[in-house]
Amino acid sequence: MSCKKAWEVLTNNNIEVSEEVNANKNPINGEGILAVVKDAREVVVASGKKTLVFDPVKDQDAMLAKIQGRTGNLRAPSLRIEGRMYIGYNEDIYGKLAEL
């Protein structure tokens, strides 16, 4: 459901998606998660109604605990915008993305 809501925000606000990966068909796990976030200057994570911000180098263990799902895969939805990774969905994060 959160991916559907995220997609609605993106399309309703004309935010262009340059690459889409279906997490069900192509899960990202293990070292792949670190490869996805390694170039980000910060990782913004939706954790319920809270928004957490991590430095992917300094906060790696705490960040991994929040961005991995129960299966060990990268949580969805995950977006990369201008050097930031946004992982998970909450209305606060996507409301701010709509304002960009």
HELIX and SHEET records of a PDB file:
HELIX    1   1 SER A    2  ASN A   12  1                                  11    
HELIX    2   2 GLU A   31  VAL A   37  1                                   7    
HELIX    3   3 GLN A   60  ILE A   67  1                                   8    
HELIX    4   4 GLU A   91  GLU A   99  1                                   9    
SHEET    1   A 4 LYS A  50  PHE A  54  0                                        
SHEET    2   A 4 GLU A  42  SER A  47 -1                                        
SHEET    3   A 4 ARG A  84  ILE A  87  1                                        
SHEET    4   A 4 SER A  78  ILE A  81 -1                                        
END                                                                             
